[in-house]
Amino acid sequence: MPATRRRGGWGTCRTWFATALLICGFACFRGVCFASAALLIEEPFGQFGAFNPTGHAAVYLNQVCADTPTHLRPCQPGEHGVVISRYHKINHLDWVAIPLVPYLYSVERMQDVPATMTPEQEVDLREAYWREHLQGLAPANPDESEPDGEWIQLIGSSYDRRIYGFQVETTPEQDERFIALYNDKRNVGHFNLFFHNCADFSRVVMDTYFPGAIHRNFVADVGLMTPKQAAKSLVKYSRKHPEVGMTKFLIEQVPGSLPRSHSVDGVEESLVRSKKYMVPLVILTPHIATAAVVGYLTRGRMRMPKDAPLLKISDDLPAPPVTAAEKVPAAQETPAMQKVTATVETPAASM
């Protein structure tokens, strides 16, 4: 659990007040629920993550829920919303929506989240949730065992990696429009790593709420849409439109024996920071290496908010990522995330 910073006077009152808001559920006050959309930037992990360090992008909608993974509806009181994203080769679908808690932890209640995680536990939890909820997306093998495939990306994400959230405020009308639009349109997958990937999908979702909020970077990412560029665009948009009330939060990787995830990089950033790529470029094509360094230094730098407040989720209350007191000023630079004085535990650490 993160150490609490002790202060006297106003600092102590502010700490108590921020903590109380989190515990009581800031997302709903006097029966009025505040909608939000959060761009989730997830660190890469495993062998593919080492090869492709751009990570994964998804969108968390705290007032949009789902009857099935492909049919959306407004949330009822006490529901946490869904995480929606594009995946590769999951039942030929373009997008899938998973409730927040299973998406993060492969269980339906926070009280069932383990304090630590092993590879064996991760497999068991994912299989149990798959048997109960996901066989329509990933049918069982002839012997009734769970299938191979990428359906495992739908649940238990926080066991594998750290996740950063960039949240903006929405309205019920925007949520209703989004639900109607996505329930109406054909959900047919045509995933492409370069031009139709998870970051492209997140861009389209966020642009549905805020047109023009996210765009490509033809300098730092050579025109590809990356999760980090999506976050950078949204932060820049929030500076120009402070009314969206941007806040940031962090979902830590659950402690345990699973390998830790890697940092999120853009395209040119991954070249510049990797000796195995940069050294051959400098030797064979120094002009390309120079262009990559210049592109990264001028357009590609962004530090992820590792000091952002940690997401707090309760079994009994809606999930408020951060409080109003912790909002990031529109003029504040992306790297300058001030530490929150309240004690905010990760769900796993609070077990």
N, C-alpha and C positions, 0 to 999 in steps of 0.2 A: 504494500500500500504506500502511495506517495507520502513523504513526510509533510506534516502540516507546518506552515510558517506561522510562528506565534507573534502577534502584535497586540499592542494595547490600544485603548481609546477607540477612535473611529475605525481603525483597521480591524479590531476584534468584532465590532458591530457589523462591519461590512462582510466579514467572513461568516458570521452567524447568519446574516440575512441571505447571502448567496446560497449557503448550504440549505437553509430552510426552503428557499424557492425550489431548489433541485429536488429535495425530498418530497415536497408537497405536490410537485408536478406543475411546472411553469406552463406546459403546453395547454392546460385548461385552467381557467380562473372564473369562478362564479358561473360555471356551466358553459362558458364561451371558449371554444377550442381555437387555437391559433395554428393555421396551416403553415407548412414550410416544405421546401424542397432542398435536399442536401446532395451535392455532388460528392460521391465517395471515391477517393483515390487510394487504391490498394497496392501495397508493396509487392514486387515479384518474389517468387519463392521457387525452390527446386531447380532442377536442371534447365527447364525451359526459361525460368526466371533469370538464370545466369546468362543464357544466350540472348534473351530479350528483356532488358531491364526496365521497360516502360511500364510494367505493372498492369493493373486492371482498373476500369472505371465503371461505376454504377451510379444510380440515383435512388436516394431514399426519400420517399414521400410519406410524411407522418400522418396525413389525413386521407390517404388513399389505401384501401385494402383490396382483397381479392377473394372471390368465391372459389376460384380455381387458379392455378398458375398463369392462366391466359385470359381471365375475365375479371376486370376491375370493378370496384364499387366504392362508395364512400365508407369510411370507417365508422364503427359504432363506438360508444363510450368504452374506454378501457382497452381498445386495440391500439397497437403500436405503429401501424402502417406497413408498407412493403418496400423491399429493395427490388428495383427493376433494372434489368440489363440485357445485353445481347451476348449470346454464347455460340460456340461452334459445335455443330452436330448434336444438338439436343432435340430429338424428335422433330427435326426439320422446322423448328420454330425460329422466328427472328428475335423474340424477346420472351422472358419468363419473369414473373413476379413472385417473390417469396416473402412471407412475413419476416419482420426484422429479427426476432429472437432466433428462429431456426436458421435464418441466413447466417447469423453470426456464430451460433453455438450448436446447431443440429438437435436442439431440444425445443419444447414448446413453452416451458416456464423457466424464468430466471433462477428459481430455487434449485433447478436440476443441473445448472451449469457446474461442471467440475472446477475445483480450485486450480488444478494442474492437469496437463494433458500429455498422454503418451501416444505413439503411433497406433498401438493396439486399441486404446480407448476411442481414438478418432474413428477408426474403421467401424467399431461396434456401434457408436452413436449414429454415424451416417447410415449404416445398414438399418438400424431400428427406425429411423425417420423415413428412410426410403420405403420400407415395407408398409408403413402406415399411410404415407402421403404421396409418394412420387412414382409409383409403378405405372401410372398413366403416361408419364414422361419417359421413363426408362423401364420397359417391360422386363420381367424376370427371365432368366435363362430357362431352358426346358427342365432343368433339375430344381427350379424354384430359387436358385441362388441369385444374388444381386449381379447385375451385368457390369462389364467394364464400360468405360466411357467417361465423358466429361460432366455427367450429371452431378458428380461429387463437388463441382464448383458451386452448386446451388446452395449448399448448406455447410455450416462449420467454418466459414471463412476466417474467423478470428483465431482459430487454432493454427492456421498456416501463416498469417501475416498481420502486420500492423495496418490500420486503415485511418486515413485522414478525411475529415468531413468539412465541406464548405457549404454552409447553410444560408439560404435566403428565404425571406418571408413570402408567402403566397396568399391567395384568397380562396374562399370556397368556390367562387365562380371559376377561377382558373383550374381548380381541381376537377370540377364538374365537366369543364370543356375537355380537359385531358382525358378523363375517363371515357367520355362519349367518343372522342376521336380514336382512342386506341382499342376500344371494344368494337368499333366499326370497321377499322382497317384490317386488311388481310395480314395475318401473322405467319409469314412464310420466310424461312431463313435463307439468306444468301450472304453468309459471313465471308469477309475478305480481310485478311490481316492488314493490308496496306490502305484500303480505301473504304472499307465497310466494317470497321471493327467496333469493339466495345466503347471506345472513346467517341467515335462517330455517332453511335446511338445515344450516348449521354449528351452529346452536343445537341442532337435533334430534340431530345426530351426537354432539356433546359431552355432551348430556343422556343419550344412550344409555350412555355411560361413567360419567357423574356426574350422576344425576338432579337437576334443579333448579339446575344450575350457572349456566345462562345464562337471562336473562329480559329482557323488553321494558322500555323506559323510557317511561312514558306522559306524563312531564313534558318531558324534553329532546328526545325523538324523536316526540312526539305518537302514541305507540303503534306506530310502525313499528320493525321490527327492522333495525338498522344494524350494519355490521362493528365500528365503534368501540364501540358499546354491548355487543356480544358480548364484546369484549376486556375492557371495564370490568367486566362481570359476572363473567367468569372470574377476573380478578385479585381481586375482592372475595370470591369463593368460596374462592380459595386462602388468603386471610388467615384465614378461618374454619376451613379444613381444611388446615393446613400439611403434613399427611401426603402430599398430592398432589405436593409438591416442585416448585412452579412455578419455571421458569426462563424467561428471555427471550433471544431472539436476533434478529439482523438480517441480511437478505439485501439487499445493496446493488444498485441498478440498474447494469447493466454500462456502463462508460464508452463514449462514442462520440458520434455526431452525431444520434442519436435525441433527441427532446424529453424533458426531465426530467419525471417525474411530479409530481403535486401532493400537498399534505398531505391526510390523511384527516380528514373532519369529520362530525359528527352533523347532524341535521336543523336544530335551532335554532341550533347553532353555525355552520352555513353561512349562515343568515340574518343572524346578528349580525355575522359577520366580513366580509360582502359588502356593499359600498356600493350596488351595483346593486339589491339586494333590500331593504336596511335603510332607505335614504333614502325610497323610496316608501312603505314601511310606516309610518315615522314621520310622514310628511305626511298620508297617507290614513287610516291606522288606528293612531293612537298607542297605544291600549290593547293592541293585538295586539303591537306592537313592544316595549312594556314587558314583556308576558308572556313574549315570546321571550327577552329579556335576562335576566329573573329566572330563567326555566327553565334557561337555559344556565349562569348563574353558580352556581346552587344544585345542579343535578343533572347538568349536561352536560359539565363540564370533565374532560379527561384528556389529558395529554401522552404522546405515543408515545415509546417507549424508544429514542431515536436513538443513545444511547451503549451499547446492549446489545452483547455480543460477536457477532462476525460468524460466520455459519455456515461451517463447514469441511467439505468433502465430498472424499472420496478415492475413486479408481477401485477400490482394492483392499480398502477397509474400509467397514463400516457408517458412516452419517452421524451423528456426535454433535453436536447443536446446541451444547450448552455442557457444562461439567464440573460435578461436584458442588461444587467450590470456588467456583463462580460463581453458586450458587443465590441467589435473592432472598429475604431474610428475610420471613416471613409478615406481620410488622407494618410493613414498610417501605412508604412511600407510593408510589403508582404513578409520579409524576414523578421520584422520586429514584433514578435508575439510576446506580450507581457505575461508573466506567470500569474495564475489565478490564486488568490489567497485562500479560497475555500478548500476544504478537504473533499475531494471528489474521487471515489474509489472506482476502479475498474470492476465490472460485474463479477469477474472471476475472483478478484482479491477480496470481495465483500462476502464471499461464501463462509 
